[in-house]
């Protein structure tokens, strides 16, 4: 659980970079989600592991790319502070080779949980 005001001070960007997104991708995702994340004073955020996301929302592409990287954020805005034991910024499960010449899919998204 973090104060929503610190997300716009770089914490969200750092968390998205730690998930393996490029600077441009992290900026796009942060810009999109920041208004929803800062509706209330605090926000609980967790990033769904890729394996879990693949189980819940399969991704099919034709042709299948050489690399698929998915980042999905679950969050809940709240007016009260909650303790949680998950760090917002974690090491990425996958470092993306940005010079890849083969097709690559990068998908990012999120969902507010009530």
N, C-alpha and C positions, 0 to 999 in steps of 0.2 A: 504494500500500500504506500503510495507516495502522494505528496501534495501536488495537485494538478498544475500549480503554477511553475514547478521546477521542470516540467516536461518541455515547456517552450524555451527553457534555458539550456537545451542541449542534451538533456537526459534521454529523451525519446530518440533523438538522432543517434546517440551512442548505442542505445539498446538495439536499434534496427541495424546499425553497422555490425554489431556483435552477432546478429543473426545471419550475417553473410551478404547483406544487400550492399550494392555499390553506393557511393555518396549520392548520386542522382536518384537512384531507386529509393534510398532512405529518405531523402528530401521530399520526393513525391508522396510517399506513404505518410510521413509526418504531417505534411501540409494538408493532406486529405483528412486524416483522423484527428488532428489536434483540436478542432472545434468540439467534437463529440467527447474527447477525453477531458476537456477542461470545463464541462458544464457545472460540475460541483467541486467542492474544495479538495476532495481526495479521489483517487482512482486506484482500483486494484487491476493489475495487468499481468497476464500470463501469455507466453507464446506457446502455441500448440506444437509439440514435436512433429517433424515431418512424417514419421511413421504413423502417428495417430491421425494426422490430417489425411494421409493416403488411405487409411482404413475408412474414414468417415466421408470423404469426398474424392472419389477416384478422378484422375485426370487422364483423359485420352486425347492423343494428338496423332494426326497422320500427316506426314511420317513422324514417328517418335523421335524426339530430339536426342542429341548426345547427352544432354544434361537438363534435368528439371530441378529447380530450386523453388520451394514454396515457403512463405512466411505468413503465418496466420496468428492474429492477436485476439485474445479474449479479454474483455475488460468490463468493469462495473464501476460507475461513478457513484460516489456516496458523500454525504455531508459529515460522516464520522470516520475517524481514523481507525483502521483495523490493523492488527499485526499479521504479518505473513512471513513465511520462512523462505520464500523464493526470491532470489536476486533478480532485479529487472534486467540487468546487463549480464549476459552469460557468454561464454565462448561459443562461437558458431559450430554447428555440427558439420558444416561443409564450407570449405573455402572455395569460392567460385573462381575458376580460371578466366579472367576477363579478356584474355587474348584468344579465347576459343574460336576456332574457325567453323566449327560445326554448329548446327542449330541448337539454341539454348532457349528454354522457357523459364522466365522468372515471374512468379505469381505472388502477389501480396494482397492481404485482405484482413478483415477483422470483423468482430461482432460484439455488440454490447449484450451482456448477460444480466438479466434482472433478478 
